[in-house]
Amino acid sequence: MIKELSLPPIFQRWIARLRRYHYLWPIFSFASGIFSFFLINRQQSLGAYLALALLLTWSLLLAENLWSWLHRHRRRSRLPRIVASFCAQMTHQETLFFCLPFFLITTIWNSTQALFTSLLLIAALVSIIDPLYFRLADRLRWLYFAFHGLCAFVLMLVLLPLMMHLTTGESILLASGAIVIVSLPSLITLMQPHGVMGWLAMFGLAGLLSTGAWLGRDGIPPATLWIAGHALSPEFDASTRQPRGSMPLANGIIQQRGLYVYTSINAPRGLNERIYHVWRHDGRIVDRVPLTIRGGREQGYRAWSHKQNFPEDSRGKWRIDIVTDTGQRLGVIRFSIADDASTASLADGRIKTPPGISWLHLATGNKST
């Protein structure tokens, strides 16, 4: 039977004291996560150090798990369960509450992205409810390791663009590939493979999970990119990069004047990202305009496209999807074109903040004007 290591009395006393105040840790994790989010947007280099500290915490937890596994046949090889559980819970809380603000502000809530962010919210809730969390850790080990994997996945989606300046496409590709590794503990516990075929089946399932994450990337918000403001206008001042003018989007008028779509996109400092304005008419793609954005501006990088070749009959519902190079949606702009100007949408040049967590937009300085 494998026993746990005995800690010196002084450490046991400190652990006992910490347990009395364990209910304060979720509050601290939430506050530090929100603080880190705002800090990264106002002083990104300093925020990167916070992200690095979080990554080191993860490394320590993984090292402890690896130590326990390598020395599993020794009688006194594991740290006390309370220490391991406390470290794991602390790390999960820090990770989830650090990453959540990024996903809350970037999620398009009337799309499949809402399902992914809702899953993160549920995971964060589980991490702060001790009976649920420890039941998961003690009795549903495969699901507990899946919980580990989810935290590692979202952490990579946030850290890689911030620290390595990788694009969202490169980040989700690497994070999807990492699923093969982070899912193995869960799959080993669940499948308990025996023989060559068992191990091949397990690695094959891990590969399927990785492929599924990549193919389902449209349902995963681009964690570090979001639209700070958008506008439709008949004119555009390129010198100030501001939309100008106003006109009803009536059939006939729009063919003569065309239409500008303006987007201000917040991106991490040092990041160059290719995005697209995808124009759709009644659900059918009619134009795909590539744009390159550069991160680091407090008010977001201002990009625009100008569509002039509207069809003779442009009536109907129009939609502009703002997407990354790999198809992750940043936002959607909808408008209608009609014969009667009184029933058509209005392109008035006013910069609007997208629906969502409005106080996060205001707190980061991305105010609509």
Secondary structure, 3 states (H helix, E strand, C coil): CCEECCCCHHHHHHHHHHHHCHHHHHHHHHHHHHHHHHHHHHCHHHHHHHHHHHHHHHHHHHHHHHHHHHCCCCCEEECCHHHHHHHHHHHHHHHHHHHHHHHHHHCCCCCCHHHHHHHHHHHHHHHHCHHHHHHHHHHCHHHHHHHHHHHHHHHHHHHHHHHHCCCHHHHHHHHHHHHHHHCHHHHHHHHCCCHHHHHHHHHHHHHHHHHHHHHCHHHCCCCCCEEEEEEEECEEECCCCEEECCEECECCHHHHHCEEEEEEEECCCCCEEEEEEEEEECCEEEEEEEEEEECCCCCCEEEEEEECCCCCCCCEEEEEEEEECCCCEEEEEEEEEECCCCCCCEECCCCECCCCCHHHHHHCCCCCC
